[in-house]
């Protein structure tokens, strides 16, 4: 559906009620950018998209919108560039209302896990691509990714420009198999980084399609560990959006082919977290087994690690174990692990620190200790705003109703005032 068709559908829904909607292209663009439509407009949107008005939950926009399986490019010998183009179109807000369905992502993960690596597609026409250009793109990408967390919020446009250049080279250039391998690897890495920026800004459709594009290019580069890592990122997003069934399915497929111990550690931690978050006490044994496997793999992990999981450390093991135990109801031990992990975290990982602080605040609230909870939540919110990561701020926002019972506790009024600013 084009924007014009959506606008016409909204106006028609209003007209059926004898009303007139002032919705136009400019207003729809505002909704794309995060401005929340009012309840009346949401009802019109539902009907314009062919759904009944009674599915609307105005206080849960846009999560009530049904999911779409469209837009997932299947794996194949020539799928890497189409997947990149699909992610680029999504970035231009062509389909920002709809997200990729969990079934489509699980099917893609199953396809990746079950099939052999395809032959590397090579372009035979076009202008020749030189080693110097590829080396420059690799080096400049590495420099951008290596900036401090606070500075990385200024880099998305540069990274997307690099990715667009790599995509054009893959589609239109002529290169050797060795350079083709490097271009696909770079496309996978850039797609992963672009996806995380989009995810941090809560642009979930763009993030999903970018991770999918990265998976296609890791597949073309025959890099199973990176493919598993990209699936792990998609699973993390699904768990973040509380779709733990999809997250579990994707992680189980990813674990079938991943080899590096650090990568296996990260995937097992994510599996433990999503199993625990489902709230099914019968899965306690599976959660503990996943945590034990993660600890075992971390002990086996040396310095030879893929760049995308080189950061996995004792701090991550402690905090993710603590969060899993928190979901299982073991609040005392969870609090100890989360606090320990936050202390172990190096200064360079500010974004992770913001998430960890929010987890620590939640664990203090579970222990009915509002003062340290407010202190941790305030630190997390200030850090999230400084480094430009709205999704971390969202973690604190979700805790605010729990502070209502402690309105006079030390630090709580200041936190509530800060969150409203």
MARPAPA-275573 format. One record per residue (C-alpha): x, y, z; residue in three letters. Coordinates in pm, 1 decimal. Each point is the difference from the previous one (the first is absolute). Layout:
% MARPAPA-275573
<c1:X&c2:Y&c3:Z&aa:ALA>
...
//
This chain:
% MARPAPA-275573
<c1:0.0&c2:0.0&c3:0.0&aa:UNK>
<c1:137.6&c2:338.4&c3:-96.7&aa:UNK>
<c1:-20.6&c2:300.6&c3:229.3&aa:UNK>
<c1:-266.0&c2:149.2&c3:-227.2&aa:UNK>
<c1:-208.3&c2:-317.5&c3:23.1&aa:UNK>
<c1:32.7&c2:-1.1&c3:378.9&aa:UNK>
<c1:-111.6&c2:364.0&c3:22.8&aa:UNK>
<c1:-299.6&c2:-71.5&c3:-224.4&aa:UNK>
<c1:-91.2&c2:-303.6&c3:211.7&aa:UNK>
<c1:13.6&c2:204.3&c3:320.5&aa:UNK>
<c1:-219.2&c2:272.1&c3:-147.9&aa:UNK>
<c1:-247.6&c2:-264.2&c3:-122.9&aa:UNK>
<c1:-18.2&c2:-153.0&c3:350.1&aa:UNK>
<c1:-86.2&c2:342.4&c3:142.2&aa:UNK>
<c1:-253.7&c2:64.9&c3:-275.7&aa:UNK>
<c1:-184.1&c2:-325.4&c3:83.4&aa:UNK>
<c1:-69.4&c2:158.4&c3:338.1&aa:UNK>
<c1:-116.5&c2:326.1&c3:-153.5&aa:UNK>
<c1:324.0&c2:167.0&c3:107.9&aa:UNK>
<c1:291.5&c2:163.3&c3:-177.8&aa:UNK>
<c1:362.8&c2:-95.2&c3:64.6&aa:UNK>
<c1:273.6&c2:255.8&c3:-46.8&aa:UNK>
<c1:261.5&c2:-269.6&c3:-54.1&aa:UNK>
<c1:245.4&c2:73.9&c3:-280.8&aa:UNK>
<c1:347.0&c2:-114.3&c3:-109.0&aa:UNK>
<c1:170.4&c2:235.3&c3:245.8&aa:UNK>
<c1:-191.6&c2:-143.2&c3:295.1&aa:UNK>
<c1:78.1&c2:-359.6&c3:-100.8&aa:UNK>
<c1:368.8&c2:91.2&c3:-22.2&aa:UNK>
<c1:-20.2&c2:130.0&c3:357.9&aa:UNK>
<c1:-145.7&c2:-333.3&c3:110.2&aa:UNK>
<c1:288.9&c2:-173.4&c3:-178.9&aa:UNK>
<c1:243.9&c2:210.3&c3:198.9&aa:UNK>
<c1:-150.4&c2:-94.8&c3:335.4&aa:UNK>
<c1:-285.1&c2:247.0&c3:60.7&aa:UNK>
<c1:-283.1&c2:-209.0&c3:144.2&aa:UNK>
<c1:-336.4&c2:29.4&c3:-178.3&aa:UNK>
<c1:-302.0&c2:57.2&c3:222.2&aa:UNK>
<c1:-249.8&c2:-279.2&c3:66.3&aa:UNK>
<c1:-239.1&c2:115.9&c3:-271.9&aa:UNK>
<c1:277.2&c2:1.1&c3:-260.9&aa:UNK>
<c1:117.9&c2:-344.3&c3:111.7&aa:UNK>
<c1:-350.3&c2:-137.0&c3:-60.5&aa:UNK>
<c1:1.4&c2:151.4&c3:-348.3&aa:UNK>
<c1:346.8&c2:-145.1&c3:-66.3&aa:UNK>
<c1:-119.2&c2:-348.1&c3:100.3&aa:UNK>
<c1:-297.2&c2:17.2&c3:-233.1&aa:UNK>
<c1:208.8&c2:145.3&c3:-284.2&aa:UNK>
<c1:232.7&c2:-299.0&c3:30.5&aa:UNK>
<c1:-294.6&c2:-239.6&c3:-6.9&aa:UNK>
<c1:-25.6&c2:-85.6&c3:368.9&aa:UNK>
<c1:-297.5&c2:41.5&c3:238.0&aa:UNK>
<c1:-2.5&c2:303.9&c3:226.0&aa:UNK>
<c1:-30.7&c2:-213.5&c3:315.0&aa:UNK>
<c1:361.5&c2:-117.6&c3:-26.5&aa:UNK>
<c1:121.4&c2:352.7&c3:83.2&aa:UNK>
<c1:167.3&c2:49.6&c3:338.8&aa:UNK>
<c1:73.6&c2:369.7&c3:-11.2&aa:UNK>
<c1:237.8&c2:-11.8&c3:298.5&aa:UNK>
<c1:215.2&c2:-265.3&c3:-169.2&aa:UNK>
<c1:80.3&c2:159.2&c3:-337.1&aa:UNK>
<c1:138.6&c2:-142.5&c3:-224.1&aa:UNK>
<c1:25.0&c2:-341.7&c3:168.3&aa:UNK>
<c1:-365.1&c2:-88.7&c3:-63.7&aa:UNK>
<c1:57.6&c2:7.1&c3:-376.5&aa:UNK>
<c1:-1.9&c2:-353.9&c3:-143.2&aa:UNK>
<c1:328.6&c2:-128.8&c3:-133.6&aa:UNK>
<c1:77.9&c2:-52.4&c3:-366.3&aa:UNK>
<c1:209.6&c2:-276.7&c3:-150.7&aa:UNK>
<c1:73.1&c2:208.7&c3:-307.7&aa:UNK>
<c1:343.0&c2:132.2&c3:-82.3&aa:UNK>
<c1:223.8&c2:-289.3&c3:111.4&aa:UNK>
<c1:229.6&c2:-87.2&c3:-288.3&aa:UNK>
<c1:65.2&c2:-378.0&c3:-8.9&aa:UNK>
<c1:359.5&c2:-120.7&c3:7.3&aa:UNK>
<c1:152.8&c2:-80.9&c3:-335.5&aa:UNK>
<c1:314.3&c2:35.0&c3:-213.1&aa:UNK>
<c1:-101.4&c2:348.7&c3:-111.0&aa:UNK>
<c1:-196.8&c2:120.4&c3:304.7&aa:UNK>
<c1:257.7&c2:221.4&c3:171.5&aa:UNK>
<c1:-56.6&c2:316.6&c3:-204.9&aa:UNK>
<c1:-383.7&c2:-25.9&c3:-6.8&aa:UNK>
<c1:4.6&c2:-35.3&c3:381.0&aa:UNK>
<c1:218.5&c2:310.6&c3:29.2&aa:UNK>
<c1:-232.6&c2:192.9&c3:-231.2&aa:UNK>
<c1:-301.2&c2:-110.6&c3:205.2&aa:UNK>
<c1:164.5&c2:137.7&c3:314.9&aa:UNK>
<c1:75.5&c2:328.5&c3:-177.2&aa:UNK>
<c1:-361.2&c2:36.6&c3:-111.5&aa:UNK>
<c1:-115.8&c2:-66.3&c3:354.4&aa:UNK>
<c1:236.9&c2:269.7&c3:125.5&aa:UNK>
<c1:-183.9&c2:246.6&c3:-222.7&aa:UNK>
<c1:-314.5&c2:-73.5&c3:206.3&aa:UNK>
<c1:-185.3&c2:-182.4&c3:-273.0&aa:UNK>
<c1:-152.3&c2:-252.8&c3:239.6&aa:UNK>
<c1:73.7&c2:121.5&c3:349.9&aa:UNK>
<c1:-343.2&c2:-90.4&c3:139.4&aa:UNK>
<c1:51.5&c2:-371.2&c3:-60.0&aa:UNK>
<c1:259.6&c2:-232.8&c3:147.8&aa:UNK>
<c1:129.6&c2:-330.2&c3:-126.4&aa:UNK>
<c1:-195.2&c2:-286.1&c3:156.1&aa:UNK>
<c1:160.3&c2:-243.2&c3:240.5&aa:UNK>
<c1:-102.6&c2:-287.6&c3:-227.0&aa:UNK>
<c1:186.8&c2:155.5&c3:-293.5&aa:UNK>
<c1:314.9&c2:51.7&c3:208.7&aa:UNK>
<c1:-15.0&c2:-353.8&c3:140.2&aa:UNK>
<c1:-41.1&c2:-136.0&c3:-352.1&aa:UNK>
<c1:304.0&c2:199.1&c3:-115.5&aa:UNK>
<c1:203.5&c2:-134.4&c3:295.2&aa:UNK>
<c1:-106.3&c2:-355.3&c3:-85.9&aa:UNK>
<c1:99.6&c2:54.4&c3:-362.8&aa:UNK>
<c1:343.4&c2:125.4&c3:112.2&aa:UNK>
<c1:49.9&c2:-290.9&c3:240.9&aa:UNK>
<c1:-112.4&c2:-271.3&c3:-239.8&aa:UNK>
<c1:169.8&c2:87.9&c3:-326.8&aa:UNK>
<c1:359.9&c2:-0.2&c3:-122.4&aa:UNK>
<c1:181.8&c2:323.2&c3:-71.8&aa:UNK>
<c1:-68.7&c2:119.2&c3:-352.4&aa:UNK>
<c1:274.1&c2:73.5&c3:-251.2&aa:UNK>
<c1:123.0&c2:355.1&c3:27.9&aa:UNK>
<c1:-172.1&c2:212.5&c3:-261.8&aa:UNK>
<c1:247.2&c2:197.9&c3:-210.7&aa:UNK>
<c1:-70.9&c2:293.4&c3:-229.4&aa:UNK>
<c1:150.3&c2:-26.4&c3:-348.2&aa:UNK>
<c1:-100.7&c2:335.0&c3:-145.7&aa:UNK>
<c1:41.4&c2:357.9&c3:108.4&aa:UNK>
<c1:296.2&c2:206.5&c3:105.1&aa:UNK>
<c1:286.4&c2:-179.4&c3:172.6&aa:UNK>
<c1:19.8&c2:28.8&c3:379.0&aa:UNK>
<c1:351.8&c2:44.9&c3:136.5&aa:UNK>
<c1:155.3&c2:-132.1&c3:318.7&aa:UNK>
<c1:86.3&c2:354.5&c3:115.6&aa:UNK>
<c1:-365.3&c2:105.4&c3:3.4&aa:UNK>
<c1:-109.7&c2:-308.1&c3:191.8&aa:UNK>
<c1:284.1&c2:48.7&c3:250.0&aa:UNK>
<c1:-104.3&c2:363.6&c3:52.0&aa:UNK>
<c1:-362.0&c2:-100.6&c3:63.5&aa:UNK>
<c1:111.0&c2:-266.3&c3:246.1&aa:UNK>
<c1:235.0&c2:233.2&c3:187.7&aa:UNK>
<c1:-239.7&c2:295.1&c3:17.9&aa:UNK>
<c1:-283.3&c2:-228.1&c3:114.7&aa:UNK>
<c1:222.6&c2:-140.9&c3:272.9&aa:UNK>
<c1:86.5&c2:355.0&c3:110.7&aa:UNK>
<c1:-367.1&c2:106.3&c3:17.9&aa:UNK>
<c1:-100.8&c2:-310.0&c3:192.5&aa:UNK>
<c1:291.6&c2:49.1&c3:238.8&aa:UNK>
<c1:-104.8&c2:349.3&c3:111.6&aa:UNK>
<c1:-119.2&c2:50.9&c3:355.6&aa:UNK>
<c1:-364.6&c2:-82.5&c3:68.4&aa:UNK>
<c1:-84.8&c2:367.8&c3:44.6&aa:UNK>
<c1:143.0&c2:85.0&c3:-342.8&aa:UNK>
<c1:-160.9&c2:-295.4&c3:-178.1&aa:UNK>
<c1:-338.8&c2:172.7&c3:14.2&aa:UNK>
<c1:133.4&c2:236.8&c3:-269.6&aa:UNK>
<c1:111.4&c2:-274.6&c3:-240.8&aa:UNK>
<c1:-314.6&c2:-173.5&c3:-140.2&aa:UNK>
<c1:-12.9&c2:209.4&c3:-319.4&aa:UNK>
<c1:369.5&c2:-69.9&c3:-70.1&aa:UNK>
<c1:-42.8&c2:-372.4&c3:58.9&aa:UNK>
<c1:-308.4&c2:-14.5&c3:-220.8&aa:UNK>
<c1:191.9&c2:183.2&c3:-274.3&aa:UNK>
<c1:280.8&c2:-257.4&c3:26.9&aa:UNK>
<c1:-256.4&c2:-279.5&c3:-21.3&aa:UNK>
<c1:-165.2&c2:157.4&c3:-303.8&aa:UNK>
<c1:340.6&c2:18.6&c3:-170.4&aa:UNK>
<c1:76.9&c2:-364.0&c3:78.0&aa:UNK>
<c1:-343.7&c2:-100.7&c3:-128.0&aa:UNK>
<c1:58.9&c2:186.1&c3:-328.2&aa:UNK>
<c1:339.3&c2:-167.9&c3:-38.7&aa:UNK>
<c1:-148.8&c2:-343.8&c3:58.1&aa:UNK>
<c1:-280.2&c2:64.2&c3:-247.0&aa:UNK>
<c1:183.2&c2:185.2&c3:-275.8&aa:UNK>
<c1:372.4&c2:-58.7&c3:42.6&aa:UNK>
<c1:244.4&c2:-252.4&c3:-138.7&aa:UNK>
<c1:227.5&c2:-154.3&c3:260.3&aa:UNK>
<c1:203.6&c2:-307.3&c3:79.3&aa:UNK>
<c1:-143.8&c2:-277.8&c3:217.7&aa:UNK>
<c1:228.8&c2:111.2&c3:282.6&aa:UNK>
<c1:-125.2&c2:359.2&c3:-16.5&aa:UNK>
<c1:-357.5&c2:-125.4&c3:-31.3&aa:UNK>
<c1:44.1&c2:-192.6&c3:322.7&aa:UNK>
<c1:126.1&c2:313.0&c3:175.2&aa:UNK>
<c1:-286.4&c2:211.4&c3:-136.2&aa:UNK>
<c1:-261.7&c2:-248.4&c3:122.8&aa:UNK>
<c1:169.3&c2:-16.4&c3:340.2&aa:UNK>
<c1:7.0&c2:380.0&c3:20.5&aa:UNK>
<c1:-365.7&c2:20.4&c3:-107.3&aa:UNK>
<c1:-92.9&c2:-245.2&c3:276.5&aa:UNK>
<c1:194.2&c2:194.6&c3:262.0&aa:UNK>
<c1:-136.5&c2:338.1&c3:-108.8&aa:UNK>
<c1:-354.9&c2:-135.3&c3:-10.2&aa:UNK>
<c1:37.8&c2:-125.7&c3:355.2&aa:UNK>
<c1:127.0&c2:336.3&c3:124.6&aa:UNK>
<c1:-270.5&c2:194.6&c3:-186.6&aa:UNK>
<c1:-259.2&c2:-236.7&c3:146.6&aa:UNK>
<c1:114.2&c2:66.7&c3:356.1&aa:UNK>
<c1:-18.7&c2:376.0&c3:-56.2&aa:UNK>
<c1:-354.4&c2:-40.5&c3:-132.8&aa:UNK>
<c1:-90.2&c2:-226.9&c3:291.3&aa:UNK>
<c1:134.1&c2:250.4&c3:253.3&aa:UNK>
<c1:-224.2&c2:263.2&c3:-160.2&aa:UNK>
<c1:-295.5&c2:-244.4&c3:16.1&aa:UNK>
<c1:-24.3&c2:-23.4&c3:-380.2&aa:UNK>
<c1:-73.1&c2:-368.9&c3:19.0&aa:UNK>
<c1:-96.7&c2:-69.7&c3:-361.3&aa:UNK>
<c1:320.7&c2:154.9&c3:-131.7&aa:UNK>
<c1:201.1&c2:-191.9&c3:259.1&aa:UNK>
<c1:-163.8&c2:-331.5&c3:-94.3&aa:UNK>
<c1:58.5&c2:45.4&c3:-371.4&aa:UNK>
<c1:360.9&c2:109.4&c3:57.6&aa:UNK>
<c1:74.6&c2:-309.3&c3:208.5&aa:UNK>
<c1:-166.7&c2:-213.1&c3:-268.0&aa:UNK>
<c1:217.3&c2:166.7&c3:-266.3&aa:UNK>
<c1:305.5&c2:-66.3&c3:213.7&aa:UNK>
<c1:-98.9&c2:-367.0&c3:25.5&aa:UNK>
<c1:-18.4&c2:-28.5&c3:-379.3&aa:UNK>
<c1:346.8&c2:147.4&c3:-39.6&aa:UNK>
<c1:153.8&c2:-208.8&c3:278.6&aa:UNK>
<c1:-152.3&c2:-298.7&c3:-180.6&aa:UNK>
<c1:157.7&c2:110.7&c3:-328.5&aa:UNK>
<c1:333.7&c2:41.5&c3:179.2&aa:UNK>
<c1:-41.1&c2:-351.1&c3:149.1&aa:UNK>
<c1:44.1&c2:143.9&c3:351.1&aa:UNK>
<c1:-214.7&c2:-225.4&c3:217.7&aa:UNK>
<c1:94.7&c2:161.8&c3:328.3&aa:UNK>
<c1:-98.0&c2:345.2&c3:-121.4&aa:UNK>
<c1:-322.6&c2:-139.5&c3:-145.0&aa:UNK>
<c1:-79.2&c2:-150.4&c3:337.9&aa:UNK>
<c1:81.0&c2:332.2&c3:164.9&aa:UNK>
<c1:-239.6&c2:187.3&c3:-228.0&aa:UNK>
<c1:-272.3&c2:-251.0&c3:80.8&aa:UNK>
<c1:84.1&c2:55.0&c3:366.0&aa:UNK>
<c1:-57.1&c2:373.6&c3:-50.0&aa:UNK>
<c1:-339.5&c2:-66.5&c3:-158.5&aa:UNK>
<c1:-81.6&c2:-222.4&c3:297.4&aa:UNK>
<c1:107.8&c2:273.3&c3:241.6&aa:UNK>
<c1:-236.1&c2:241.9&c3:-173.3&aa:UNK>
<c1:-285.4&c2:-251.7&c3:15.6&aa:UNK>
<c1:61.6&c2:-52.3&c3:372.2&aa:UNK>
<c1:16.0&c2:376.0&c3:56.0&aa:UNK>
<c1:-345.1&c2:21.4&c3:-158.6&aa:UNK>
<c1:-114.0&c2:-289.2&c3:224.2&aa:UNK>
<c1:-33.8&c2:-249.3&c3:-286.4&aa:UNK>
<c1:187.7&c2:-268.7&c3:189.7&aa:UNK>
<c1:-133.3&c2:-285.1&c3:-213.3&aa:UNK>
<c1:163.7&c2:146.8&c3:-309.7&aa:UNK>
<c1:318.5&c2:83.8&c3:190.8&aa:UNK>
<c1:32.4&c2:-357.5&c3:129.5&aa:UNK>
<c1:-60.7&c2:-147.9&c3:-344.3&aa:UNK>
<c1:260.3&c2:222.1&c3:-169.0&aa:UNK>
<c1:264.0&c2:-63.7&c3:269.4&aa:UNK>
<c1:-43.5&c2:-376.6&c3:-19.9&aa:UNK>
<c1:60.9&c2:13.7&c3:-375.7&aa:UNK>
<c1:300.2&c2:231.2&c3:44.9&aa:UNK>
<c1:160.8&c2:-233.5&c3:252.7&aa:UNK>
<c1:-1.8&c2:-290.1&c3:-248.8&aa:UNK>
<c1:279.1&c2:151.4&c3:-211.6&aa:UNK>
<c1:193.7&c2:246.1&c3:216.1&aa:UNK>
<c1:352.5&c2:-108.2&c3:91.1&aa:UNK>
<c1:199.3&c2:271.3&c3:179.4&aa:UNK>
<c1:-25.5&c2:-39.9&c3:381.4&aa:UNK>
<c1:-57.2&c2:372.6&c3:61.7&aa:UNK>
<c1:-282.9&c2:-2.2&c3:-256.2&aa:UNK>
<c1:-152.4&c2:-310.8&c3:158.5&aa:UNK>
<c1:22.4&c2:169.9&c3:340.3&aa:UNK>
<c1:-192.0&c2:304.0&c3:-123.0&aa:UNK>
<c1:-272.7&c2:-209.3&c3:-164.4&aa:UNK>
<c1:-41.4&c2:-218.7&c3:308.7&aa:UNK>
<c1:-32.1&c2:308.8&c3:220.5&aa:UNK>
<c1:-271.5&c2:136.0&c3:-226.6&aa:UNK>
<c1:-174.3&c2:-338.0&c3:2.0&aa:UNK>
<c1:5.6&c2:-8.6&c3:380.4&aa:UNK>
<c1:-138.2&c2:353.0&c3:17.4&aa:UNK>
<c1:-289.3&c2:-59.9&c3:-237.4&aa:UNK>
<c1:-92.3&c2:-335.7&c3:156.0&aa:UNK>
<c1:-6.8&c2:159.0&c3:344.8&aa:UNK>
<c1:-200.8&c2:299.1&c3:-121.1&aa:UNK>
<c1:-276.4&c2:-227.7&c3:-126.8&aa:UNK>
<c1:-90.2&c2:-52.9&c3:366.1&aa:UNK>
<c1:-45.7&c2:-375.6&c3:-30.0&aa:UNK>
<c1:144.6&c2:-149.3&c3:320.2&aa:UNK>
<c1:16.5&c2:-342.5&c3:-167.6&aa:UNK>
<c1:281.7&c2:139.4&c3:-216.4&aa:UNK>
<c1:218.8&c2:83.2&c3:300.0&aa:UNK>
<c1:223.2&c2:-300.5&c3:-76.0&aa:UNK>
<c1:45.5&c2:111.7&c3:-362.9&aa:UNK>
<c1:90.8&c2:352.2&c3:118.0&aa:UNK>
<c1:263.0&c2:-130.4&c3:241.5&aa:UNK>
<c1:144.0&c2:-233.5&c3:-265.0&aa:UNK>
<c1:33.1&c2:289.4&c3:-244.6&aa:UNK>
<c1:174.6&c2:212.1&c3:264.9&aa:UNK>
<c1:238.1&c2:-284.8&c3:81.1&aa:UNK>
<c1:75.2&c2:-47.1&c3:-369.9&aa:UNK>
<c1:66.0&c2:374.5&c3:-36.4&aa:UNK>
<c1:246.1&c2:-7.6&c3:290.3&aa:UNK>
<c1:173.9&c2:-305.1&c3:-145.7&aa:UNK>
<c1:34.9&c2:160.7&c3:-344.2&aa:UNK>
<c1:129.3&c2:326.2&c3:148.6&aa:UNK>
<c1:270.2&c2:-194.5&c3:185.4&aa:UNK>
<c1:99.3&c2:-161.5&c3:-332.4&aa:UNK>
<c1:1.8&c2:327.8&c3:-192.5&aa:UNK>
<c1:344.8&c2:133.7&c3:-74.5&aa:UNK>
<c1:105.1&c2:317.5&c3:-173.6&aa:UNK>
<c1:-89.9&c2:-133.5&c3:-345.9&aa:UNK>
<c1:-356.3&c2:128.1&c3:-16.1&aa:UNK>
<c1:-219.8&c2:150.6&c3:-272.4&aa:UNK>
<c1:-11.1&c2:378.8&c3:32.1&aa:UNK>
<c1:-376.5&c2:2.2&c3:57.9&aa:UNK>
<c1:35.9&c2:-199.0&c3:324.4&aa:UNK>
<c1:351.9&c2:97.2&c3:109.2&aa:UNK>
<c1:-152.1&c2:199.2&c3:287.2&aa:UNK>
<c1:-170.4&c2:-295.8&c3:172.2&aa:UNK>
<c1:140.8&c2:-16.3&c3:352.5&aa:UNK>
<c1:-53.2&c2:-104.8&c3:359.8&aa:UNK>
<c1:-207.0&c2:316.9&c3:41.4&aa:UNK>
<c1:-252.1&c2:-116.7&c3:-261.5&aa:UNK>
<c1:-11.3&c2:-347.8&c3:150.3&aa:UNK>
<c1:-69.3&c2:142.7&c3:346.4&aa:UNK>
<c1:-269.0&c2:248.4&c3:-101.3&aa:UNK>
<c1:-183.5&c2:-224.8&c3:-244.1&aa:UNK>
<c1:10.1&c2:-284.9&c3:252.8&aa:UNK>
<c1:-133.1&c2:238.3&c3:260.8&aa:UNK>
<c1:-280.5&c2:120.7&c3:-224.1&aa:UNK>
<c1:-98.6&c2:-358.5&c3:-82.2&aa:UNK>
<c1:-6.3&c2:-86.6&c3:371.5&aa:UNK>
<c1:-203.3&c2:314.0&c3:65.0&aa:UNK>
<c1:-264.1&c2:-123.5&c3:-242.1&aa:UNK>
<c1:6.9&c2:-336.8&c3:176.7&aa:UNK>
<c1:-64.0&c2:169.0&c3:334.5&aa:UNK>
<c1:345.1&c2:-39.1&c3:157.3&aa:UNK>
<c1:24.5&c2:370.3&c3:78.7&aa:UNK>
<c1:277.2&c2:-5.2&c3:261.5&aa:UNK>
<c1:251.5&c2:-188.7&c3:-214.7&aa:UNK>
<c1:-112.6&c2:195.1&c3:-307.9&aa:UNK>
<c1:72.9&c2:330.0&c3:172.2&aa:UNK>
<c1:351.1&c2:-115.4&c3:95.3&aa:UNK>
<c1:81.2&c2:-108.5&c3:-357.2&aa:UNK>
<c1:-139.4&c2:313.2&c3:-163.0&aa:UNK>
<c1:193.6&c2:225.5&c3:237.3&aa:UNK>
<c1:316.7&c2:-205.2&c3:-53.8&aa:UNK>
<c1:-35.5&c2:16.7&c3:-378.6&aa:UNK>
<c1:-51.9&c2:374.2&c3:2.7&aa:UNK>
<c1:322.1&c2:42.8&c3:200.2&aa:UNK>
<c1:193.7&c2:-220.3&c3:-243.7&aa:UNK>
<c1:-113.3&c2:189.6&c3:-308.4&aa:UNK>
<c1:278.8&c2:206.2&c3:-164.3&aa:UNK>
<c1:-59.4&c2:376.2&c3:-46.3&aa:UNK>
<c1:-3.9&c2:-31.1&c3:-379.7&aa:UNK>
<c1:-336.3&c2:-182.1&c3:3.3&aa:UNK>
<c1:-228.8&c2:282.7&c3:105.4&aa:UNK>
<c1:-305.5&c2:-129.5&c3:-185.4&aa:UNK>
<c1:22.5&c2:-335.7&c3:170.4&aa:UNK>
<c1:56.3&c2:176.7&c3:330.5&aa:UNK>
<c1:-326.1&c2:189.4&c3:-47.0&aa:UNK>
<c1:-186.4&c2:-327.4&c3:-54.5&aa:UNK>
<c1:172.5&c2:-162.7&c3:298.2&aa:UNK>
<c1:-88.8&c2:294.1&c3:225.7&aa:UNK>
<c1:-366.3&c2:-34.6&c3:-99.9&aa:UNK>
<c1:15.4&c2:-370.1&c3:85.5&aa:UNK>
<c1:158.0&c2:84.7&c3:335.1&aa:UNK>
<c1:-280.7&c2:247.8&c3:70.2&aa:UNK>
<c1:-256.9&c2:-271.4&c3:-73.5&aa:UNK>
<c1:173.8&c2:-243.2&c3:233.5&aa:UNK>
<c1:-0.9&c2:258.4&c3:282.6&aa:UNK>
<c1:-371.6&c2:58.8&c3:-55.4&aa:UNK>
<c1:-58.9&c2:-374.1&c3:30.5&aa:UNK>
<c1:176.4&c2:17.8&c3:335.7&aa:UNK>
<c1:-222.6&c2:299.0&c3:96.2&aa:UNK>
<c1:300.0&c2:232.8&c3:25.1&aa:UNK>
<c1:-113.9&c2:314.8&c3:-184.9&aa:UNK>
<c1:293.7&c2:227.8&c3:89.1&aa:UNK>
<c1:277.0&c2:-197.2&c3:-176.0&aa:UNK>
<c1:-248.8&c2:-86.1&c3:-274.9&aa:UNK>
<c1:-61.2&c2:370.5&c3:-64.0&aa:UNK>
<c1:374.2&c2:71.3&c3:-0.6&aa:UNK>
<c1:69.2&c2:-274.1&c3:-256.8&aa:UNK>
<c1:-296.8&c2:99.7&c3:-217.9&aa:UNK>
<c1:108.1&c2:365.3&c3:4.3&aa:UNK>
<c1:353.5&c2:-94.1&c3:-105.8&aa:UNK>
<c1:-138.6&c2:-216.3&c3:-278.8&aa:UNK>
<c1:-234.6&c2:269.6&c3:-131.3&aa:UNK>
<c1:267.9&c2:271.1&c3:2.6&aa:UNK>
<c1:244.4&c2:-229.6&c3:-176.8&aa:UNK>
<c1:-256.1&c2:-104.8&c3:-262.5&aa:UNK>
<c1:-77.2&c2:361.9&c3:-80.8&aa:UNK>
<c1:366.2&c2:97.7&c3:-18.6&aa:UNK>
<c1:94.6&c2:-274.0&c3:-245.2&aa:UNK>
<c1:-325.6&c2:22.1&c3:-199.0&aa:UNK>
<c1:-155.8&c2:-344.2&c3:58.3&aa:UNK>
<c1:-378.7&c2:32.8&c3:42.9&aa:UNK>
<c1:-50.3&c2:-374.8&c3:45.8&aa:UNK>
<c1:207.3&c2:10.8&c3:321.0&aa:UNK>
<c1:-209.4&c2:292.5&c3:123.4&aa:UNK>
<c1:-307.7&c2:-212.5&c3:-75.0&aa:UNK>
<c1:120.4&c2:-257.3&c3:255.6&aa:UNK>
<c1:-11.4&c2:267.9&c3:268.7&aa:UNK>
<c1:-338.5&c2:126.8&c3:-122.4&aa:UNK>
<c1:-142.6&c2:-348.1&c3:47.0&aa:UNK>
<c1:115.6&c2:1.6&c3:362.7&aa:UNK>
<c1:-160.6&c2:334.5&c3:88.3&aa:UNK>
<c1:-345.4&c2:-137.9&c3:96.7&aa:UNK>
<c1:172.1&c2:-217.1&c3:259.8&aa:UNK>
<c1:145.6&c2:310.3&c3:164.6&aa:UNK>
<c1:-349.0&c2:143.8&c3:57.0&aa:UNK>
<c1:-23.9&c2:-190.6&c3:328.9&aa:UNK>
<c1:315.3&c2:174.7&c3:124.2&aa:UNK>
<c1:-74.8&c2:360.3&c3:-95.2&aa:UNK>
<c1:166.0&c2:136.5&c3:315.3&aa:UNK>
<c1:306.2&c2:-222.2&c3:1.0&aa:UNK>
<c1:337.8&c2:164.8&c3:-48.1&aa:UNK>
<c1:78.7&c2:57.9&c3:-366.6&aa:UNK>
<c1:-341.8&c2:-103.9&c3:-133.4&aa:UNK>
<c1:-149.1&c2:351.8&c3:-45.9&aa:UNK>
<c1:316.7&c2:106.9&c3:-179.5&aa:UNK>
<c1:-17.9&c2:-304.5&c3:-228.5&aa:UNK>
<c1:-365.3&c2:65.1&c3:-85.8&aa:UNK>
<c1:75.8&c2:365.4&c3:-71.5&aa:UNK>
<c1:296.0&c2:-94.8&c3:-220.1&aa:UNK>
<c1:-204.2&c2:-253.4&c3:-197.7&aa:UNK>
<c1:-266.2&c2:262.3&c3:-70.3&aa:UNK>
<c1:251.4&c2:258.7&c3:-120.2&aa:UNK>
//
